[in-house]
Amino acid sequence: MSVARFHSTIVMILFAAVGFGFEAASQGTASPTFTEVVDNLDLTKKTSLYVEQYWLESKGKEVAWSGEVKSVKGGRGKAELLVANKSRSTYKGFNLVLVTHDIETASKLEIGQPIRFTGSLYKYKGRKGNPIILYLNEVEFR
């Protein structure tokens, strides 16, 4: 095998490896479901150590969920929505707090309206025996 052909073969192998790595990275892992996240943060089902570790792995993940609008407030270039996903218990009628900069879309939403959205997990509240409230930022409507 000539040196040129050897280098050509190495380059093709590298391109194949890079292409494979890129494809695998771009596919990523599936977005966790709302019920999966809530159940993994529930202190009546999981230990506090488990919940802590689960949150460290989940914080910042992008999710794609749905729910029903309960309230919309705006100010300072963003809107905050209280949303209920009725697959799990709610606190005062909601279990999701969404923060978005899409004020135009948020201003057109009505109480009781079903919505679909994407956003990043950034905070949660929950104590043993109480409903979990999840906070999402960078929310976009679908």
N, C-alpha and C positions, 0 to 999 in steps of 0.2 A: 504494500500500500504506500502510495507516495505521501509526502508530507502535506501537500496541498489537499489531497483527498482526506487525509486524517483530520486536518483542521476543519474541513468542510463537514465531516461527520460529527465532530465535537460541537460545532456551531449548531447543527440541526438538533442534536440531543439537548443542548442548552435551551434553544428556542422552545422545544417541546416541553421541557421541564418548567420553564418560565410560564408558558401558556397554561399548563396543567395547574400550576400553583395559583395563577391569577384566577382561573375559572373556579377552583375550589374555594378560594378566598371570597370571590364575589358572590358565591351561592350562600355562604354563611349558614347560620342556624335559623330555624324557623322562629318567628315571633312567638313568645309565650302567650297563652290565652289569659284572659282576665281571671277566670276561675283558677287556673294553675298558679298564678301569682298570689292571689288572695289566699288560697289554701296553703301555700308554702310560707306565708307570713302569719298564719293563724296560730297563736300560742296555745289554743286548746287542742290543736292537732300536732304541733311540732315543738321541739325544745327551743329555749331561747338561744342557745348556741347555733342550732340549725338555722333559725330565722335570721340571725346576724350574718352567718356565712352566705345564706341564700341572697340576702339583700346586697351584700358586697358584690356578688356575681351578677345581680340583676340591675343594679342602679346604672342608669345611662342607656339601657337597652331600648331600642325602638320597638314600639308595639303598634298593632293595628286592631282597634276594637270598635265597639258600638255602644250606644246607650241612649237614654232619653233626657232631654234638656229639662233641668229644674229651675235654673236661674242663670242670668247673664249680667255681669257687671263690667264696666270699662273704665279706663283711665290710664294716663301716662303712656300712651302708645301701645297698650295691650288690653286684652279682655280676659276675664276669668269666668269660666263656666262651671256650674255645679251640675253634675250628670249622674244619673242612676243607671247602673247595669243591674238589672233585677235578677240575675242569676245568683247573686249573693246578697246578704243582708245590707241594708243601708243605714246611715246615721242621719237622722232628720231628713230622710228622703233622698239622700245622695251617697255615693261611695267613690266618686271620682271628682277631682278638681283639675280642670284643664286650663292652661295658660297659653294664649295664642296672640300673635301680632296681626292676625287677619281680622281686624276690627270690622271691616266691611261685611264679611260673611257672618261673623258673630252677631252683628247688630240686626241681622235679618232672621235670626233663629227665634222660634217661639217656644214657650213653655209646653212641655209634653211632646215636642217634636223629636222623632227618632233621628239620630245622627251617626255617621261613621267617621272615624278620624284616625290619624297616626300621631304619635308623640313619643317623647323619651321619658322613661321613669326617672323621677328625681327625688321623690320623697314619699314616705308613707307614715300613717298614724294608725296605731292599733295597740290595744291592751287586751289581755286575756278576758274573754267574755264580751268584748265590744266589737262592733263591725270595723273592718279595715277600710281606711280611706287612702286611695292612691292618688298621687299628684303627678301630672304629666306636664312637661313644658315643650316648647317648639311644636305645638299642636298645629296640624293642618287638617282641613276637612276634605273628605272624599266624596 
